[in-house]
Amino acid sequence: MLPHAAAVTVAVVIFALIYDPFHAGALVFLALAPITLVFCDPRVPCRLGQAALGGFTFGLLAAMAIVGPWMFAASVDYFDRSSAWSIGFTLAINAGYVALFTAPAFMALRVLASAPPMLRVIGAASTWIAFEALRSADPFGNCWALLGQGFANLPLLREAAAFGGVPLLGWLAALTGSAIGVGLQPDVGARDAMRCTAVAVLAPLAAVVLGVAARHQDHVITPLQPLRVAVVQQEIASRDVWNPARRVDNWNSYLETTATLKPGSVDLVVWPESAAPFLLNADPVARDKMIELATTLGAAIMLGAPRSEDVGQGRALMHNSVYFFAPGASEPLIYDKQRLLPFIETMPAATDDPDQSPYAPGSSEKLFDVHGWQIAPLLCFEAVYPQYARQAVADGAHLLVNLSNDAWFDGGAGPEQHWAMSLMRTVELRRPMVRASNGGISGAIGFDGTAIGIPIRRTHAMRIYEIPPPPRTMTATIAYGEYAGWASGVLSLLCLLFALARLRARS
C-alpha cells in the first residue's frame, strides 16, 4: 500500500496548493501525475477495492484541505453547534460527497492500467473530468474546486474557457498530468514515452492558443457607453446581519454610505445579499426611501433582501431576492434566487427560528436595464454554477452582478475561492462581472478575467468602477455549454471498454 498512500498524499498536497489561499495555479498541470503514475501502472499491484479506498481517501483529504477550514468555521458560526458536530457536518456534506465520486474514478483509472500507454493517458484525463461533471450535475451538484478552476490565476490560459468552459480547461490539465504520470511508468517504451512527452507539452500549448483565439474574437465591441458602478461593502459580522438589535443600524449604514455619492456621479449602485435584513416588500417606508434615494442620485440601486409571497390559505413562501430600484420608478423590479443553498435555504428548520417559512426558488432569469446595459443578477453561489450566467448571457445580458454575503467564510479562504470561481464566468462568456459582498471580496472583473480597479478586500468601503462595454462575442461555451464534460464521459467509456476487452482476452 506504500506507493498508493504516497501517490494520494502527494496529489492531495498539489490539489490544495492549486487553489486559494496558495493559488499556485501552474501546479494544475501536475495534479494527476502522481495518481496516474501509480494507479495506472500495471506493474504496481492494486486491486479495485484498494483503488476505491485510495480514491475515497483522496476525496476526503483534498476536500478538507481546500474547503474544510472555512466550511468548518461557517458551520460553527451558523448552526451554533459544537466543534465535533461541525467537523462531522463538513466531512459528511462536503468531503464525503466529493469522495463518493473520486472513489469510482480511481477504480476506473485502475482498469485503464491494462490499456496501451496512450489510451491510459486519454482515458485517465477523460475519466477524471467525466466524474467531475457527474459531481457538478443537478440536482445536488457540487461545483466547488473543479480541476479547471485552478486556471483562475493563470492569465491568457484561463481564457481558453471560452471554447468549452471549466471542463475543457480541466481536461487539458488532466491530459498533461496523465501524460507525465504514464510517461514515467517503467513499462512504457521509448516511443510511447516520447508520445507522452509530446502530449504533456502540447496540452498546455493548446490552452495558450485557445486563449489567444478568445482574445482575437473580442474586436467587435457592444455599442454602449461605459457604465459607472458604485459597490458598497460594509463588512458586517455574519451573526450581526440578522441580529434584530442591529438590523436598523445595518440598514442605515448602507443608506448613509450611498447618500454620500454626488447625484449623477454613477449609473448603478450595488449592495450585497441581505443588505436589507427584513422583508423589504412588506415595508412601504423602506421601499419609498429606496425609491427616493435612487431618484435623487439619478442611479439605479440593486440590493439583496428576503421577500414574502402570499400563496393563499394563510400560507406564505420566502424568497431570497434581488430588488432593483430604477430612478423615478414607483415599484422595484424583483429577481428571486433560483439556486438555493442546501441546509440553509432549503432546510429552514435547521435555523434558530422554527416558524420560518420554507424558501422557494425562483423560476427564471431576470434582466434589468440601465442606459441600455442588460444586467443579470446572480445571488451568492449562483455565480459558481455556470448555467445561470450562461442562460442570462444567451438572453442578452451585458453585465453579470453577483450579490453575496461571504462574511460566513471569514474562517478561511472561502471569499478568495468564491471570487476566483466567479471570475471563470467572465472568461467563459466574455462578459464583465460586478461583485458586491457584505464580507470578503467585492469589486469588478473584466471580460478577460482581469480586475477592474482595486477590489475591496475584507474591509468596509465604497468604490466606483467604470465598466467598459463588453464584446459582442458569442462563445462556444454560451452556445454549447459544458459539452467538454460530457464528451469526456464518452471518451472515458470507450477507453474503459477497450481496457476491459483486453483484460478479458488475457484471462
N, C-alpha and C positions, 0 to 999 in steps of 0.2 A: 504493500500500500504506500510505501515511501514516495515513489515517483508521482502517484496520483495526488497525495497530500501536498507535495511540493508544487505541482502544477496549479492546484486550486489556490494555494496560498499566494503564489506569485501573481496569478490572474486577479485575485481579489485586490491586491495592492495596486496593480496597474489600473483597474477599473476605478478604484477610489481616487486615484491621483488625476484621472481624466477630468472630473467634474469639480466645481467649486466646493470648498474654498481654495483648492490647489490649482485648478484649471490648467493642468498640463495636457492640453488637448492633443498635442502631437503624439502622445502615447496611445491614442486611439488606434493607430496602425499596428501596434504590438499587442493589442488586447487579447486576441485569440491565439497568439503564438504559443504560449505555454500550454494551453488547453489542447490544441491540435497536436503539438509535439508529443504529448503522452497518450492522450485518449484516442488519437487516430493512428497510432503506431502499432502495427500488427505484431511486433516483436515484444511489446510490453504486455504481460498477462493482465487481463482485465475482463471480468465477467460483466454482464449487463447490469446486475444488481450493484456491483461496485461502481460502475459508471453513473448509475442513478444516484447512489449515495454521494458521489463526488459532485454531481450537478446540484443536488439539493443543498449540500453544504456550501457550495459556491454561491447559490442564490441567497441563502440566509445571510452569509457574511458580507457579500457585496452590497446587498440592500441595506443592511445595518450600517455599514461603513459610509454609504453615500447619503442615506435618508435618515437613518436611525437617530442621530443626535438631535436634530431639530424636531422630528416627529415625537420622540420621547418627551422633550420639553413641552411641546404643544399639548400632548396628551395629559401631562400632569396639570398644566395650566387650565385647559378647557374642562376636562372631566372632574378635576379636583379629587383625583384618586391617589393611591399610594404609588411609590416608585415601582414596586414589584408589579402592580396591576398595569401601569403604563408601559413597562418593558414588555409584558406579555401581549398587550394590545399592539404595540409596534411590531413585535415578532410575528404575530398571527396575521394582522391586517395587511402589512406591507411586505415584510421579508418572507413570510410564509407563502404569500400569494405569488411572489416572484419565483420562489423556489419550486413551486408546482410546475413552472414552465421550463426552468433550467434543468431540472432532473431528467425529463424525457429528451431534452435537447442533447444532453451528454450521452444518453443511451444511443441516440441516432448517430452521434459522432463516432461512437464505438463501432457501430455497424459499418460505417464508412471505412473503417480501417482495412476491410477486406477488398476495397476498390483500388484501382490503379492510382498512383500519386496525384495526377491532375484532377481526377474525379474526387479524390479526397479534398482537395483544395476548394473546388467549386461547390461540392456538396456540403462541406463544413460551413462555408460562408453563407450559403443559401439557407441551410438548416437553422443557423443562428438567427437570421433576420426573419425567417418564417415564424419561429416561436416568439420573437418579439412582436410580430404582427398579431399573433393569437393573443398574447398578453394584453395588447392595446385594444383589442376588439371589444365592441359593445356586447352586452350591456354593462359589464363590470371592468372595463378596460383600465389598465394602469399604464399610462404613457410616460411615467417618470423614469429618467436615466436610461433611455434607449441609447444604443451604441452611437448612432448618428448624431445625437445631441452633443456628443463630445466635440463636434466641429464648431460649436458656438464661438469659441475663442480663436478660430483659425480663419482670418480674413481671406477672401478670394475662394479658398477651398469650400467654405460653407455655402457659397453662392451656387454651387452645383445642385443644391436642393431645389432650385427652380425646375429641374428636369425630372424630379421624382421624389422630392421631399426627404425627410429624415431617413426613411428606409433605404433610399438609394445611397446616401452617404454612409449609412451603416454597412451596407453590402460591400462598398468599395473598401472600407476599413477592415471588415471581416475577411475579405478576399486577400488583402495584404498580410494580415496576421496569420491566416491559414497557410498562405504560400510560404511564409517564413518558417512556421512550425513543421509543416510537411517536408520542406526542403532540407531541414536539419535532421530528419529521421535517418537512422543508419541503413535502412534497406533501400533508400532512394538512390538510383544510379545517377551517373554524371549528367546524362541527357535530361532526366526529369528534374534534377537539381537546378540545371540551367533554366528550364522552363519555369520552375517555381521562382527563381530569381527574377526572371522577366516579368512575371505576374506581380511580384512584390514591388517592382519599380513602376510598372505601367498603371496599376490601380490608383496610386496617389496622383500620378501624372494626369490620369483621366479626370480626376476631381479638379485639377488646375485648369485643364482645357475647358471643362464644362462651366467653371466659374468665369472664365474669360468670355465664353459664349453668352452667359447670362448677362454680363455687363454690356456686351455688344447689342443685345436686344433693347436696351434702355434708351436708345437715342430719340425715340418719339415720346415727348412729354405731354401729359394731360394739360389742356389749356385752362389752367386755374391760376389764380393769384396765390402767393404763399399765405399760409394760414397761421395766425398768431394765437398760440395756445398757452394759457396760464395753468400750471399744475400746482395744486396745494397738497402738501403732506404735513400732517400735524404730529405724527409720532406719538399717538396716544397709546398708553399701555393696553394690551389686549383685554384685560379684565375691566378696565375703566370705560371701554367703549360702550358697554351695555349696563354700566352701573347706574341705577336710577338716580342716585345723588349727583352724578356727573353729566347726565345727558344734556341738560340745558347748557352747561358750560362748554361741553364739546361742540354742540351745535353753534353756539355763539362764536366760538373760536374760528370756525370756518367763515361765518358771516363777516366777522371783523377783519380777518386777513384779506378776504376778497374785496371788501369795501375800500381797501387802500389803493386799488387799481384806479388809474385815471380813465374816465369814460372815453371810449373809442380806442383805447390802447391795445385791446386784444379782441379776437373774434370768438373765442371759446374759452371757458373756464371749466376745468375738470377737477372734481372732488372724488375721493376714493369710495370704495364699497363701505356701506354702513356709516357714511358721513352724517346722515340723519338717523340717529338710533331710536327711531319711533316710526309709527305708521304715518308717513307723510301725506298719503292720500286722505287720511281721516282728520287731518289738522289744517283747516282752511286758513288760519292765521299764518302758519309757517309757509303754506303754499303762496299766499299773497305776498309774503315777504320775499320769496324767491323770484316771483314774477316782477316785483318792483325792482329788485337788485339787478336782474337781467336787463330790464328796460333802461335803468339808469346807466349801466355800463355799456349798453349797446352791444352786448355779447351774450351768446347762449351759455347756459350753465348745465353741466351734466353731473349727476351725483348718484350714489347708491343709497338705497333705503328700502326697508320692507314695505310691502303693500298687501292689503287685505282685499279679498274678493268675495262678495256675498253670493253664495250658491243656492240660497233658499233653505227653507225649513230650519231656520235658525243656525245654519252652518256657514262657516267662512273658511276659505283657503288662504294660506300665506304664500306670498311670492317674494323672492329676493330680486329686487328690481333696479333698473336704471331709470331715473327721471330726467327728462330733457326739457329745460325751460328756455324757450326762444324769446328774444326781446319783443315785447308787445303782445305776446300770445296770452290768452286768458286761461289756458289749461296746459299742463305739461304733457308731452308725449311719453309713452311708457314702453320699456323693454323688460320682459320677465326672463330671468335666468333659465336656460334650458338644461344645463348640466349641473345637477345638484350634488353637493359634496356628501359622499357616503358617511353615515354615522353622525353627521352633524345636521344637515338639512333634510336628509331622508329618514332620520330616526330622531325626531324631536324629543321622544321620551327619554333619551339619554341626557337631556339637558336638565337644568335645575328647575325648570318650570313645567310641571306635569300637565298644565292646562293649555299649553301652547298648541295651536292648531298645526296640522301637518303642512309642510311646504309642498307646493305643487310646481312642476316645471313649466316653463313657457313652451309655446308650441311652434314658434317660428322666429326667424331673424328679424331685425328691425334696423332701418337706416334712417339717420337724422341728417337734415340738410343745413349746412352753414355756408353761405355765399357760394353755393354750387358744389361744395365738397359733400360727398355722401359718406357719412360717418357710421361705422359699425361698432356697437358696444359689445364687449366681452367681459363677463363677470368672473373674477377670480380664476379658477383652474380652466375656464373655457379657453384661455389663451394657450394652454398646454395641449389640448386636444385639437388637432388640425382641421377637423371637418367643419367647425363653426366659422372660423375665419375664412376658410376656402369657399364656403357657400356664400358668405357675405360679399366676398370679392367677386364671385361669379355673378352676383346680383347687382354689382356696380359700385361697391364700396371703394373709396379712395384712401381712407384712413381708418385704421383699427385703433380702438380705445379700450384699454384694459383697466378696469376698476377693481382693486383688490384690497385686502387687509392682511398684509404679510407680517403684522406685528406678532401674530401667533408663532412665527418661525424664528423669533429672535434668539432662540437657544442654539442656533447652528447656521449653516449656510443655505437654509431654505430660501431666503429672499434672493440671494445671488443665483441660485439654481432656477428659481421661477423667472427671473429676468432673462437668463440665458436661453431657457426653453421658449419664452415668448419671442425672443429675438429670432428664432428659427422661422417663425411665421412670416417675418418681413422678407427674408431672403427667398423663401419658398414662393411667395405670392407677389414679390416686388411692390409691396405697399408699406408705407411707414406705419409706425405704431406709437401711440402715446400711452404711458402707464402712470396711473395715479394710485398710490397705495398709502394706507394710513401709517404703516411702518414698513421698513425695508428699503426698497429702491423705487423711486419714481423718476420719470424723465421721458425722453423721446428717442426713438430709434429710426434711422433712415431705412429706405427700402433695400439697401445693401448690407444691413446689419450694423452699421456704424452709428454710434451715439451722436445725436444732435444736441450740441451744447453740453452742459455739465449735469449729470444725473444728481438727484437728491438721494443721498445715502444715509439711511438710519438717523435722520435729523428732521426737525421742524423747519420748513422753508416753503416759499412760493417762488417759482421761477417761470419765466416766459420763454417759450421755444417757438422759433419760426420754422414751420414745416414746409419744405419746398414741394411743388407739385410732383406727384409720382409719375412714372412712365405709364404708357398705355399697354405695356406688355401683358399678354395673357399666357402665363407659363404652362408648361406641360403638367405641372402639379395642380394648377387650377382646373385644367381640362380633364385630367385622368386620375387625380387624387393619389392615394397611396398604392398605386399599381405595383411599385417595386417590391413591397412586402409580399403581395400575393404571387407575383412572378417568382419570387424566391421560394415560395412554397411549392410551386410546380417543379422548379429545378431540383429542389431538395428531394421531392418524391421520386423523380426519375433517377437521381443518383442512388438513393436508398434501394430502389427496386433492382438496379444493376448490381449493387453490392450484395443484396440478398440472393440474387441469382447465382453469383459467383460462389457464395457460401454453400448453397445447395449443390452446385456442381462439384465442389471439392468434397463434400460429405458423401 
